[in-house]
Amino acid sequence: MSVLSNLKPPPGAKRTHCRVGRGPGSGKGKTCGRGQNGQGSRSGNGGRLHFEGGQMPLQRRLPKRGFKNIHSARVANVNVGTLDTFADGDEITVEVLRDKRLIKGRFDVLKVLGGGELTKKLTVKAHGFSAVAAAKIAKAGGKAEVLSRKGPAKASDQSKGADA
């Protein structure tokens, strides 16, 4: 059994660094592996990021299309067919779907789409429903409740309302 005090890296894992500029016998003497002249032989070389030696850089050669909307809402989609796994009469919210791992990751809005079939009477609370999804939920005898797209009220806003 290995003990923490006896642990050591496997053979060949640790190599001593190459000491450059220590004579011709080392193979890295004189120019220290930098070649003769040029930008790469100078101290402080590294160059600018994305600089290609005067050639037109890649980010300028490629065509630009569209833009990324930083204010767009991240939407999590759930099909009606996946909701059929719940028991008859259940109330389905964002938290319930997270617990069952039907939705994952970060998102702002939950939208229910009409893929699949629904046979159980469910109350579904989401930020949006497709027309087909709302029709299938109603046909099964359930309810589709639309949630507000705004985030939860801040604690400071609630305390102001309580004092008045």
N, C-alpha and C positions, 0 to 999 in steps of 0.2 A: 504494500500500500504506500502510495507516495504521500509525503508530508510537505506542507507548504515551504518549510525551511530547506528541503532538498530539491526543490524544483529548479531546473535549468533548461535553457533552450536546446533544441535538438542540434546535432552536429551540422555545421554548415549554415546555420541560421544567422549567426553573427559573424560578419566579416569586418576586418579593420579597414578604415577609410584609406584611400590612396593618397599618399603624401607626394604632391606634385612639386616639380622644381627642385628635385634632389639628385640631379646628375643623370647622365645618359644611360646608366645601367638599369635605371628603374623603368625606362620606357615612357616616362612622363616628365622628362627633364626639359630644360631650356624653355620651350614654348608651352609646356604644361598641358599638352593635348588640345591647345586652342588653334593650332595651325600657324601660318606665318603672319600675314597682315590682313587687314579688313576689319569690319565692324565687330565680328565675333571675337577678335583677338584683343579688343580693348577692354579696359576695366569698366564696369558699370554697364556692359552691354546687356541687352535683354530686349531692347527696342520697345516701341509702343505696342499696346495690345491691338491686334487686328492689322498691324502694318505689314505689308507684303513686299517691302523693298521698292516701292514706287509703282508696282503693278496695281491696277485698279482693285481695291479690296472686295472680297466676296460679298459683304453686306451692301456694297454699292453696285455690284454687277447684277444682282438678282432683282427681278421686278417687284415692285411693292403693290400689294392689293389689299383693299379693305382696311378695317381698323378693329381694335379690341375694345369693346365697350366696358369700361371699368365699373359702370353703375348697373350692369345687367344682373338680374337675380339668378342665382344658381338654383335650378329646378331638379327635384328628385321625382321620378315617375314611378307609379305603381299601376299595374294592370288589374282590371276587375277580376280576372281569372285567379290571380294570386290571393285575393281576399276570400275566395271560396274555402280556404283552409280553416277559417275561423268558425266558431260555433254559431248556431242560429241565434239571433237576437243580440249579438255582441256589439259594443260600441268601439269603433276603430278610430284611434287618434295617432298622431305622429309618434308619441311615446310608445304606444302599443306596437307599432310597426318596427320601431327601433329595437324593442325587446325581442321581437321574433326574428330580427335581422333581415327583414324584407327591404329596409332602406339603410344605407350606410353612408358614412362620410359627412362632410359639411354641405349644407344647402340652406337656402332662404325660403323656398316655396315647395310645397308638396302638391303634385298634380296627379289625379287619378285618370287613367286612360282606359279605353274600352276594349282592350284585348282580352280574349277568353270569355268564359261563361260564368254567371253568378246564379246560384240556386238558393242561397240562404238570405234571410231577412236581416240586413245589417244597417247600423247607423254609422255612416262614414263621415268623418270631419276632416276636411282638407282645404287647402287654399284655392284649389281650382279643380274643375271636372270637365272632361270633354263631353260633348253633347251625347255621344254614344254611351259613355260611362254612366252619366246621370240617368239616361233612359233605362239601362240595364239594372241599375240599383233600384229604381222606382218599380220596374217590372217585377223584380223579385220581392217587392213589398217593403223595401228598406227606405232610408232617408239619406240624402246627400246634403250635408250642411257645409256651407262655405265659410271658412275662417277669414279673419282680417289679415291682410298682408303686412300690416305694421307689426313691429316687435312688441314685446311686453312693456307695459308702462314702467317708468323708472320709479324707484322707491321715493325719491324726492318729490315727484309729481303726486304720488299717493298721499304723502304726509301733508301737502298743501291743501288737498281736498278735504282731509279729515279735520283740519283746524277751522275751516270756514263754516 
